[in-house]
Amino acid sequence: MKNLPEKKKFVIVIGGNGRIGRNFIVHAIDNSDYSFINIDPADDDFILKKYPHKERYFHLKIYLNSENAINEIKQFFKNIDHRFSILGIVNLTKVNIKNKSDITISEEDLIANVNAQIVGTMNLINYFLEENILSNCALVHAGSLSSKLVNHQSILYHYLKGAIESASKSLAYKLAKFNIRSNVIICGLVNDPSFELTNRQLKTQEICIPLESGPPSVIDVSNLILFLISPSSRAITGTSITIDAGMSLPDTYTVISSLI
């Protein structure tokens, strides 16, 4: 009997061209044997510059919540000439808010962000379930300290991040029969080496981050995501994991909210 080719293990990253997403993809390619599908309408020059080869990285330049998105994803997998499995879906979609008023919520902002943050992801999950190609895998959602503590962000931002955290728990319960795990990463300040911080920002970090090592880096966050989609986290579901170097400990979060 002819040996079947080894399954290609895909991780789908929604919003992979954002600050955390692009660093995660590059870091994960270097530190795993997974292949990555980046679903993001923006260009991915950063990723291609770091990783110009395309054996393990694919970019679908589409809006996930668009009418034809699922058809394009369906066609992508039809074009794959070997066996595959979905190891994880990582939702790192960026929140975009035009109206940042502390009081009002723009209906336009609300609908656009709910579609991008939640509806598109749910449509993708539902499609994979209908095709029986989603099991024994992990969902990872990008949360925020704003779902737990009040800060300078708009009410809509708090609303969205709280909704994502709640929805993740519901998914963990409903998808457990498929052995699908669902967890949220809760980030505070994240250090990106490509960003040059002002003296004020450096002072803010010094005051508000208890750990002497400073805030978590994009690599720290990437390692956490890698852990949550790996078999090593096979018993972890329905939870939110905070990665903030102690920023949310008492007396630190209130300081940073006043300084940003």
ABEGO torsion letter per residue (X at the ends): XBBBBBBBBBBBBBGAABAAAAAAAAAAAAABABBBBBBBABBAAAAAAABABAAABBBBBBBAABAAAAAAAAAAAAABABBBBBABBBBABBBBBABABAABBBAAAAAAAAAAAAAAAAAAAAAAAAAGABBGBBBBBBBBAAAABBBABBAAAAAAAAAAAAAAAAAAAAAAAAGBBBBBBBBBBBBBAABBBBAAAAAAAAAABABAAEBBBAAAAAAAAAAAABAAAAABBGBBBBBAGGAABBGAAAAAAAAX
